[in-house]
Amino acid sequence: MDENQNGGVQYKRWDALSPKACLLVVHGLGGHTGRWDLFANFFLKHAVTTYAVALRGFGETGGLKGHVGSFSVYCDDIYRLRSIIHAEYPDKKIFLLGESLGGLLAFLAVAEKGDFFDGLLTLSPAFKSRLRFSFLRHLDIFLSLLYNPRKQFTMPFDAQMCTRDTAVQEMMNSDASEHRQATARMLFNIVTAQFLSSSLACTVTLPVLFLIAGRDMLIDPGASTHIFEKIASKDKTIIHYPEMYHALSIDLGREKVFGDILEWIGERI
């Protein structure tokens, strides 16, 4: 695994020997590139190279935690990393995969520039939140958006809501790169993107795989199914994991998820 910064985008890479394909992966709210270690190491053994983009405001990227002025910043970083991958592996297919907020961002990136990628994969995409805020917290976020959009709010979720794997829970709780902060502007960007997703689904025509957690306490699986049904692609697959928690890439049973992804990619390279 290597840490890199190129063209303004930070990322990690796990290089397979003679890879069959490449994955560009996007983490979720509170996550960071290190979250992909379990995932990427599985795919290393199966000759797939993984590149993980570091979302600004998370992990070790610096700046205000949980803040970005516009999601176009994230999409531009995804496109830059895709160009880097293509330059290094010009003859390999590149699949874009995102988890949670990363799934929403991957969806937006493909809706804008679908021809940049050979397939879209989303794990528990954040099309609709199940997190609950009090009326006063909603009011505070709204007023902050008007007068102090960089004000940070702590999101009401924890490691136990993401995964049933107690070892991973401990890792998340002790990792200084993990945080649950989001600014008023970030929350506005999320809600705006969620609102637009339904109308953007008809623009997605490349191969699509949706992976949905059945016991998701952070994201509404029904909203993901609704978006999936509206996607225009003739090559689309949805798989449900009834017993799994939100973070499919780090939950118990993740090996089945990884195997399904590997099989899906293998049929398209």
Secondary structure per residue as TSV (DSSP state, phi and psi in degrees):
chain	resnum	aa	ss	phi	psi
A	1	M	-	360.0	134.8
A	2	D	E	-123.9	143.5
A	3	E	E	-99.3	137.3
A	4	N	E	-141.5	157.2
A	5	Q	E	-139.7	126.0
A	6	N	E	-149.2	128.3
A	7	G	T	61.3	26.6
A	8	G	T	88.9	-6.7
A	9	V	E	-105.6	133.5
A	10	Q	E	-97.0	143.1
A	11	Y	E	-162.2	164.3
A	12	K	E	-117.8	153.6
A	13	R	E	-137.6	145.5
A	14	W	E	-123.7	105.5
A	15	D	-	-91.5	121.5
A	16	A	-	-86.6	152.1
A	17	L	S	-75.6	127.1
A	18	S	S	49.0	61.8
A	19	P	-	-64.9	147.6
A	20	K	S	-85.1	-25.7
A	21	A	E	-163.8	171.1
A	22	C	E	-126.6	143.2
A	23	L	E	-113.9	132.4
A	24	L	E	-108.1	115.0
A	25	V	E	-113.8	147.6
A	26	V	E	-127.6	120.6
A	27	H	-	-79.0	173.9
A	28	G	-	-102.2	-172.9
A	29	L	T	-62.3	126.4
A	30	G	T	88.6	-14.8
A	31	G	-	-86.8	-169.4
A	32	H	-	-165.7	175.4
A	33	T	G	-63.8	-29.2
A	34	G	G	-65.1	-19.1
A	35	R	G	-61.4	-19.7
A	36	W	G	-90.3	4.6
A	37	D	H	-56.5	-50.1
A	38	L	H	-60.5	-44.6
A	39	F	H	-61.9	-54.5
A	40	A	H	-65.7	-36.3
A	41	N	H	-66.9	-33.0
A	42	F	H	-62.3	-46.8
A	43	F	H	-73.4	-25.3
A	44	L	H	-57.2	-40.7
A	45	K	T	-68.9	-15.2
A	46	H	T	-116.2	25.6
A	47	A	T	61.1	41.9
A	48	V	E	-125.1	125.6
A	49	T	E	-87.0	138.5
A	50	T	E	-118.5	133.2
A	51	Y	E	-118.5	128.1
A	52	A	E	-114.5	117.3
A	53	V	E	-76.7	141.7
A	54	A	-	-95.9	112.4
A	55	L	-	-71.0	132.3
A	56	R	T	-62.3	137.8
A	57	G	T	93.8	0.7
A	58	F	S	-134.5	161.6
A	59	G	T	58.9	-129.7
A	60	E	T	-103.7	22.0
A	61	T	S	-76.1	-16.8
A	62	G	-	82.3	-176.8
A	63	G	S	77.7	-173.9
A	64	L	S	-70.5	128.5
A	65	K	T	-63.8	133.3
A	66	G	T	71.6	26.4
A	67	H	-	-130.1	137.6
A	68	V	-	-151.4	139.8
A	69	G	S	-67.3	-36.8
A	70	S	-	-151.7	146.1
A	71	F	H	-67.6	-14.9
A	72	S	H	-61.7	-27.3
A	73	V	H	-62.9	-45.3
A	74	Y	H	-66.0	-44.4
A	75	C	H	-62.5	-40.2
A	76	D	H	-62.5	-39.0
A	77	D	H	-65.2	-39.0
A	78	I	H	-61.5	-44.7
A	79	Y	H	-65.4	-38.9
A	80	R	H	-63.0	-44.0
A	81	L	H	-66.8	-36.8
A	82	R	H	-60.3	-40.8
A	83	S	H	-64.4	-37.6
A	84	I	H	-63.5	-45.7
A	85	I	H	-61.5	-45.1
A	86	H	H	-62.8	-37.6
A	87	A	H	-66.8	-33.3
A	88	E	H	-86.0	-30.0
A	89	Y	-	-133.2	69.5
A	90	P	T	-64.9	-19.3
A	91	D	T	-105.2	10.3
A	92	K	S	-109.0	146.0
A	93	K	-	-72.7	145.3
A	94	I	E	-119.4	119.8
A	95	F	E	-108.3	135.4
A	96	L	E	-98.3	126.4
A	97	L	E	-131.5	132.4
A	98	G	E	-134.2	148.4
A	99	E	E	-118.1	133.0
A	100	S	T	60.2	-121.7
A	101	L	H	-57.4	-36.4
A	102	G	H	-60.8	-33.0
A	103	G	H	-67.4	-39.8
A	104	L	H	-63.4	-43.9
A	105	L	H	-65.2	-41.3
A	106	A	H	-62.2	-40.2
A	107	F	H	-61.2	-45.2
A	108	L	H	-62.7	-42.4
A	109	A	H	-63.0	-40.5
A	110	V	H	-72.3	-36.9
A	111	A	H	-61.1	-32.9
A	112	E	H	-84.8	-41.5
A	113	K	-	-138.9	67.9
A	114	G	G	-64.5	-28.1
A	115	D	G	-73.4	-5.5
A	116	F	G	-76.0	-18.1
A	117	F	-	-130.5	160.7
A	118	D	S	-101.1	0.1
A	119	G	E	176.4	154.8
A	120	L	E	-119.1	128.2
A	121	L	E	-125.5	132.0
A	122	T	E	-128.0	137.7
A	123	L	E	-112.7	117.9
A	124	S	S	46.1	55.1
A	125	P	-	-62.5	142.8
A	126	A	-	-87.7	63.3
A	127	F	S	-80.7	-21.6
A	128	K	S	-156.1	129.2
A	129	S	B	-85.0	149.0
A	130	R	-	-106.3	-0.1
A	131	L	-	-71.3	141.3
A	132	R	-	-115.9	134.8
A	133	F	-	-119.1	150.6
A	134	S	-	-71.0	164.2
A	135	F	H	-58.0	-42.0
A	136	L	H	-65.7	-36.1
A	137	R	H	-68.1	-40.2
A	138	H	H	-59.5	-43.8
A	139	L	H	-63.3	-41.8
A	140	D	H	-62.5	-43.2
A	141	I	H	-63.0	-44.4
A	142	F	H	-61.9	-47.4
A	143	L	H	-66.5	-36.2
A	144	S	H	-65.3	-37.2
A	145	L	H	-59.1	-35.1
A	146	L	H	-78.8	-39.2
A	147	Y	H	-116.2	-21.9
A	148	N	-	-152.7	69.9
A	149	P	T	-64.8	-12.5
A	150	R	T	-91.7	3.7
A	151	K	-	-65.7	134.6
A	152	Q	E	-93.8	145.2
A	153	F	E	-128.7	143.5
A	154	T	E	-86.8	125.3
A	155	M	-	-78.0	139.0
A	156	P	S	-82.5	62.4
A	157	F	-	-145.7	162.0
A	158	D	-	-139.9	178.9
A	159	A	H	-61.6	-35.0
A	160	Q	H	-66.5	-21.3
A	161	M	H	-84.6	-15.4
A	162	C	H	-92.3	-37.8
A	163	T	-	-148.7	150.7
A	164	R	S	-90.9	-6.7
A	165	D	-	-78.0	108.2
A	166	T	H	-65.7	-31.6
A	167	A	H	-65.7	-40.3
A	168	V	H	-69.5	-37.8
A	169	Q	H	-57.1	-46.8
A	170	E	H	-62.2	-40.8
A	171	M	H	-61.9	-45.3
A	172	M	H	-62.9	-42.3
A	173	N	H	-69.3	-24.9
A	174	S	H	-100.4	-3.4
A	175	D	-	-88.4	117.2
A	176	A	T	-66.3	-18.0
A	177	S	T	-78.1	-14.9
A	178	E	-	-84.7	138.7
A	179	H	-	-153.5	166.1
A	180	R	-	-119.8	28.6
A	181	Q	E	-92.8	142.4
A	182	A	E	-148.2	133.7
A	183	T	E	-81.0	167.5
A	184	A	H	-58.1	-39.5
A	185	R	H	-65.8	-41.2
A	186	M	H	-60.7	-44.2
A	187	L	H	-65.0	-37.5
A	188	F	H	-63.4	-42.5
A	189	N	H	-61.0	-40.3
A	190	I	H	-64.1	-49.7
A	191	V	H	-61.9	-40.2
A	192	T	H	-62.7	-45.1
A	193	A	H	-64.9	-39.7
A	194	Q	H	-62.4	-40.9
A	195	F	H	-63.8	-37.7
A	196	L	H	-79.3	-19.3
A	197	S	H	-59.3	-40.8
A	198	S	H	-60.6	-41.3
A	199	S	H	-75.5	-21.1
A	200	L	H	-84.2	-16.3
A	201	A	G	-58.4	-33.0
A	202	C	G	-70.2	-11.9
A	203	T	G	-90.5	-8.9
A	204	V	-	-89.9	111.8
A	205	T	-	-121.2	-5.4
A	206	L	S	-82.9	169.3
A	207	P	-	-58.3	138.7
A	208	V	E	-132.9	136.8
A	209	L	E	-128.7	120.6
A	210	F	E	-106.6	129.7
A	211	L	E	-117.9	121.6
A	212	I	E	-122.7	127.6
A	213	A	E	-81.9	132.5
A	214	G	T	-78.0	-28.6
A	215	R	T	-112.6	54.3
A	216	D	-	-87.4	118.1
A	217	M	S	-95.6	-4.4
A	218	L	S	-105.9	-36.7
A	219	I	B	-126.0	144.5
A	220	D	-	-81.3	109.7
A	221	P	H	-62.3	-29.7
A	222	G	H	-63.0	-35.8
A	223	A	H	-65.8	-37.2
A	224	S	H	-65.2	-42.1
A	225	T	H	-62.8	-40.1
A	226	H	H	-61.1	-46.0
A	227	I	H	-64.2	-43.0
A	228	F	H	-55.9	-44.4
A	229	E	H	-64.6	-25.8
A	230	K	H	-88.7	-11.6
A	231	I	-	-63.8	136.1
A	232	A	-	-78.0	-19.0
A	233	S	-	-56.9	139.7
A	234	K	S	-84.7	-11.7
A	235	D	S	-113.9	85.8
A	236	K	E	-139.8	140.9
A	237	T	E	-135.4	139.6
A	238	I	E	-126.9	134.3
A	239	I	E	-126.1	130.4
A	240	H	E	-105.6	141.5
A	241	Y	E	-119.8	90.8
A	242	P	T	-57.0	-33.6
A	243	E	T	-96.3	-3.5
A	244	M	-	-90.3	152.4
A	245	Y	-	-87.0	177.6
A	246	H	S	-51.6	-52.5
A	247	A	-	-84.8	82.5
A	248	L	T	-58.3	-30.4
A	249	S	T	-73.6	-15.1
A	250	I	T	-129.5	7.9
A	251	D	S	-87.4	163.3
A	252	L	T	-60.1	137.4
A	253	G	T	91.1	7.0
A	254	R	H	-63.3	-26.3
A	255	E	H	-60.7	-35.1
A	256	K	H	-66.3	-41.5
A	257	V	H	-61.0	-47.8
A	258	F	H	-60.7	-41.5
A	259	G	H	-63.5	-39.7
A	260	D	H	-64.8	-39.7
A	261	I	H	-64.4	-46.2
A	262	L	H	-60.1	-43.0
A	263	E	H	-64.3	-42.5
A	264	W	H	-63.6	-44.4
A	265	I	H	-64.7	-43.7
A	266	G	H	-59.1	-29.6
A	267	E	T	-78.0	-6.2
A	268	R	T	-124.6	15.1
A	269	I	-	-120.6	360.0
